[in-house]
């Protein structure tokens, strides 16, 4: 086969999995954690809620994009799946996921929780005393904030907020104005708790923790809102809307102001999904679909609460450490008083959450207070509420440092928080930059310029994760602190580019998208293929959240054809199909889903015995490699590079507890210990020292 025909073959749509369907499959793997009896019970409940929340976000972003593609009659992607057909497949797969979620809740988790004295009660389980208490609660605490709306020509269908809880009520009889029975809508304001804890009552036969869903209370006592009329049916429903904000950055003078205007309407953007009580009559379902301009394949009929993810509140309300993961204390360096001295003596590597986030906070705090520090520059994508980093940056500005912060306003679902953060920083005298028009700034970089004697030295922090204290305890990420002059030079130039809009840069150590990162990955994959063709060992091990960039996938296929052994650890969506004879038989793909969200991106290229290892903020996705400001940074210290290779890659390839193997047909199979093989969990192995 000649090169031209081989290249054409590698464009065959059958060689590529659909990104949306692959992303849905990831949530089945999350749900599997909820179904696993070996996982602590309340953690299983948390995993169930995560799978539900993930599905919400899928429809808000990916589902909305596919519907938009159908309306614009856009062509199929590299997988060849027509957008209209894809919508049907999404509905089929998502409906199966929803059924599995509710089956897990009702058949497994709810009974197991009840055995532990934690009862999530359905209406038929309420004792008379509980029913009376809930009726009083409804009348005194809920009804005063409700505004039921009867539907008639004078009362058109109300605006329904994204993912809000609502009840459609079928009424019979005449109202006060002589009108015959009709439909009414009851909207539950966000101020109402979605889970209600029922206190212990005197005639209860069981003592324990009893909870009910707000939706059950609304349905049970909705007749109180319509005195003199008969409620023939009350059916809860929820609408999910497209949440992707679209700001024409080329046509706005002030991005922050334009984004603020967009945020005002986000909760009422185009509907993409309708969840409704399965008992609701079809004619009402049809009316709702027509009102929200949705096709039949957008409805999901639910046997239970439509907002099942709200049961996550029980996880926090129930103080049962025996039903949760064992707590741990992250490692701290022995000495943190002199962070600059420590970094100058050698690079520091942190592996979160096993290593504490505190050294990074301490570095920024010391920089803010150190009279020799002249400037601090940092990117912020997601910083979290009440971020100590923001407080340190504000203090640095007040102390006379030159502080520049690149705030990415378009960090999805954090736009409002980032606008507020930017305002606070600007009020304190920090120079705030909003990144580059058309390119999200997703790179995680911190640069500190310090005078030492007669020279200036640059100290740098680079990471795979956000500058967020909360996610540093929940996500796996690598952080590197270094005073390496070449890396400091590169980061300095990138900050100059972001704030001053300089021309493309020639960097010494870092790869940067949208300029050199994509080609840098392709070149290194091609180098491994060349080694293999020359009879040398070719080896690639890479870990990331998702993979869909077509040229990268084709390069990996070509490397496999050349004999390169490739192991990919891809948490979520993966467009590559491993194990196809003649194409990808040397590629293996696995996904690891455990206690912590796998988030670090690590790429290791064997390079015929002279390996290169990069950590990055970027996935091998089209958006990251071509439409964002991202970086990949080498770990230059051989001992630290070996540690990243061991802890971040080999460790996960050995996992036979939380790993799933991807097959050529697109299905995932859970990895289990072979006969005589010991069980091994990558994350647990990293926790063992902390438990000692």
Secondary structure as UniProt FT lines:
FT   HELIX           3..9
FT   TURN            10..11
FT   HELIX           13..15
FT   HELIX           19..34
FT   TURN            37..38
FT   HELIX           41..58
FT   HELIX           59..63
FT   HELIX           64..71
FT   TURN            72..73
FT   TURN            78..79
FT   HELIX           83..103
FT   HELIX           104..109
FT   HELIX           110..115
FT   TURN            116..117
FT   STRAND          118..120
FT   HELIX           123..125
FT   HELIX           128..137
FT   HELIX           138..142
FT   HELIX           143..145
FT   STRAND          149..150
FT   TURN            153..154
FT   TURN            162..163
FT   STRAND          166..172
FT   TURN            176..177
FT   STRAND          183..187
FT   TURN            190..191
FT   STRAND          195..198
FT   TURN            202..203
FT   STRAND          209..213
FT   HELIX           214..221
FT   HELIX           222..225
FT   TURN            227..228
FT   STRAND          230..241
FT   HELIX           249..251
FT   HELIX           255..264
FT   HELIX           266..268
FT   STRAND          271..277
FT   TURN            278..279
FT   HELIX           282..291
FT   TURN            292..293
FT   HELIX           296..298
FT   STRAND          299..302
FT   TURN            306..307
FT   HELIX           308..311
FT   HELIX           312..317
FT   HELIX           321..323
FT   TURN            337..338
FT   HELIX           339..345
FT   STRAND          348..352
FT   TURN            353..354
FT   HELIX           358..369
FT   TURN            371..372
FT   STRAND          373..380
FT   TURN            385..386
FT   HELIX           388..398
FT   TURN            399..400
FT   STRAND          402..407
FT   TURN            409..410
FT   TURN            412..413
FT   HELIX           415..427
FT   TURN            428..429
FT   STRAND          431..433
FT   TURN            437..438
FT   STRAND          439..441
FT   STRAND          445..452
FT   TURN            453..454
FT   STRAND          455..463
FT   TURN            469..470
FT   HELIX           471..473
FT   STRAND          475..482
FT   HELIX           485..500
FT   STRAND          511..513
FT   TURN            514..516
FT   HELIX           517..533
FT   TURN            534..535
FT   STRAND          539..544
FT   HELIX           550..562
FT   STRAND          565..570
FT   TURN            578..579
FT   TURN            581..586
FT   STRAND          587..592
FT   STRAND          597..598
FT   STRAND          601..605
FT   HELIX           607..609
FT   STRAND          612..616
FT   HELIX           622..626
FT   STRAND          628..634
FT   HELIX           638..645
FT   HELIX           646..650
FT   HELIX           651..653
FT   STRAND          659..662
FT   TURN            664..665
FT   STRAND          668..670
FT   TURN            675..676
FT   HELIX           682..691
//
